[in-house]
Amino acid sequence: MSKGVLVDLTKCVGCGSCTVACKLWNDNKWDDKNPTMGPSAKLTDKNWTVVQFKEVKDKKGEPVWRFVKQQCFHCKEPACASACFAKAFQKTKEGPVIYYPHLCVGCRYCMVACPFNVPKYQWEKAFPLVTKCMMCNTKVEKGEAPACVSVCPAGVFKFGDREELLKEAKSIIAKDSKYVKHIFGENEVGGTEWLYISDVPFDQLGFKTNVTKRSLPSYTEAYMHATPFVGITWGVILTGLYHYTKRRNQISKDNNKNIKA
């Protein structure tokens, strides 16, 4: 069974412990331009986990604050891995979707493919890579909870087998009428390892609720076999253009020397 995390948004107090734990465990620098907490918090190449503050209305129409943790959802059938012909993104049997930078060719197909806009690019670096939450895969492989989950003081998260977490989420919703009758991540894009329950409709909290229930790779699997050839062909074309331009520049320099002589 793959591992997952159940997130109960009714319990989150917005302390931000999860964002700090993520930074420390992954040795990520703080993003001076984009905070990890607050109304404007967003995922970046440095921010793999953020907590957005949302002022919404409850079932009675009263304004309330909700705090929404965001990170990679770790899809059961990840579109990023399907789109990556270099195999830089790979799904593990434990659940996490891992990025291997040494395999990445920088095509950024993963960023286009992701339905949740999670992978980010290091635009400011000389040798940029793609980055995202990897669910602390070395911890999960040992049966341990991700760093963000293990530090939460409010009991927002529960780590365990995904199918068992689904059963628990359904039981919680059935017993308590305050919850929305929906588990986000149960079926979205074929299902995700991160599951959410809430007392406020998910669309009000910024979740993409208009995504398909079918996994995205199932739409393209008949065509993806061609992507390696596209990548190789494009590489050959670029190499040819490079040598052609280099040769023309050399001829131009030689002609200028002859004219001066």
N, C-alpha and C positions, 0 to 999 in steps of 0.2 A: 504493500500500500504506500502511496505517496503521502508525504507529510503536508500539512497545511496550517493555517492560522485563522482562528475565528475572532473577529473584531466586533465588540459590542460598543457601538458609538454612543449609547446612552450613558456609559460609564466614564467616558473620557473627560478629564478636567483641564486639558490643554497645558499640562505642566512642561511638556517638551523633553522629558527624559529620554524618550525613544530617539529623538533627533540627535541628542548628544551621544548616546550609545552608538548610533550608526556612524557618526563622525570618528569616534575613538576606535571602534573595532576595525573600520576600513581605512583608517589613517587619511581621511579626507579633510582638506583645508576648508575653512569657513569662507563662504561666498559673501564678499563685502557688498555686492550689489543686490543680492537676493536673500532675504531672511528664510530661515527654516520654520519659523512660526509666525502666525498672524494672518490677517485677511489677504495679504499679498504674497504669502509664502508660495513658492513653486519649486518643482523639481528642476535641477540644473545638472551640469556635469560634475559639480561638487556636492550638490544636495541630492542624496539618494533617498532620503526620508524627510518629509515635511509634515507639519500639522497646520491645516488651514482653519481659520476661525470663521464661522458662518453664522450670521444672524438670520434666523428663519422663524417660521410660525409653527406652533404645535397643532395638534388636532382640534384644540379649542380656539385656534386663531390668535393665540397669545404669542408675542415675540419671545424667542428663546435663543440662547447661544448653543451651538454645537461645534465640536472640534473634530476635524476629519483628518486622520492620518493617511498620507498618500505615499506609495512606493510602487515598484513593479508588482503586478498582480500574479506573475508567474503562471501563465496560461497552461492548461493541460496539454494543449496542442499549440505551441507558440508560433505566431506568424513571423516573428523576427528570425527564429531558427529556420523556418521554412524558406524565407526569402534570402537567407545568407548562403550563397553558393560556396563560400570559403569555409563554411562550418565553424565560423567564429562564435556563433551562438549555438548552444547545445542544451537539450533538456535532460536532466538526470532522473534516474528512477526514483530518487528520494523526493523530487518535486521542484527544486530550484532550476531556473533557467540561467546558465552560466555563459559568461562572455570570456573568450580567449583572445587577448589582444595580439598575440604573436601570429594568429591566423588571419586577422582582419586586414582587408585590402582598402578600407576606407570608402567603399561604395555607398554606404549609408542606406542601403535598401531596407535595413532593419527599422530605421526611423520612419520610413514611408509606410512600412507594413504594419507597425504596431497600432492597434485600434485605440489604445489609451495614451498615445504620444509620450511614452516613457523613456526610451533611449535618447541620450543627449550626446552632443558632439563637442569636443574640446576646441572650439573655434580659436581661442587665444593662444594655443600652443603651436610651436614650430612643427612638432610631429604629433598631430592630434589623434586621439582615439575616441571610440564610443564608450560611454559609461552608463551604468544603471545599478540598482540594487540587485545583489545576487543571493539574497536571502541567507546570508552568512552560511554558505553551502558547506564549509568545513565543519561547522558546528552541527548542522542538520544531518550530515553524514554520520555523525557520532550519536545521533538521537537527541541532540541538545537543541533548545529553542534558539532562534535568532537573537542577536544582542538586543534589538529594540524590544522584543517581547519579554525578555528576562528581567528588564529593569523597571517595567511599568508598575507604579505603586498603587494604581487604581483598579487593577484586575481587568483591564480592557481586553487583553488578548488571552487566547488559549491555544497552545501548540499541541498538535497530535496528528493522528491519521485523519486524512481529509474526510473520508466517508463517515467516520465516527463524529467528527465535528459537525458535519451536515445533519446527522441525526439529532445531535444536541441542539443545534440552532432551530430546527423544526419544533423540537419539544419546548424550547423557550418561547417561541412565537405562539405556539398553541395554548400555552398556560397563561400568558400575559397579554392582555388586549392592547397595551400601549404600543406594541411593536407593529410596524408595517408588515403586511403579509407577503414578504418577499425577502429572499436571501440573495444579496448581490454577489455574484461569482459562482452561484450554483450552476447556471446554464449559460451565462454570458460568454460569447465567442467559444462555446464548447465547454466552458467551465474553467475556473481559475483556482489556484491553491490558496489564495487569500479570500476569505468569505466574510461578508459584512451583514450585520443586522442593525436596525435603526428604528426609532420612533417617529422619524421624519422621512417623508418620501425622498428617495435617493436623488432624484433629479434636482431637488432643492439644495442638495448638498454638493452639487458639482460633479456627480457621477455621470458617466456617459451611458444613459439608459436606452439609447436608440441603437445599440450595437446588435448584431445578429446573434441568435442562439446557436448557430452552427459554427464550428471552428473555421477560421479563415483559411488554413492550409487545405481544407477539403475542397475549396473553390478552385484552387490553383495547382493541385498536385499533378494534374495531367500535363501541365505546361512547365513545371519547375525543372524537369530534366534538361531543359534547353539552357538554363541560366549559366552553367559552367562554360558552355561554348560561347555564349554572349560575352562573358567576362574575359575569356581567353582571346576572342576575336578583337575586343576593344583594346586589350593590352597590346596586341600585335600592331593594331592601327596606330596607337599612341607612340609605340617604339619606332615605327616606320616614319612617322611625322617628325619625331625628334631627330633621327639620323638624317632625314631629308633637309630639315632646317639647318642642322649643324653643317652639312656639306655645302649648302648654299652660302652660309656665312663665311666658310673657309674660302670658297671660290671668290667671293666678293673681296675678302682681304687680300688674296693673291693678286687680283686685278688692280686693286688700289696701289699695291707695291710696285707693280709693273708700270703703272702710269707715272708714279713719282720718279721711278728710275729713268 
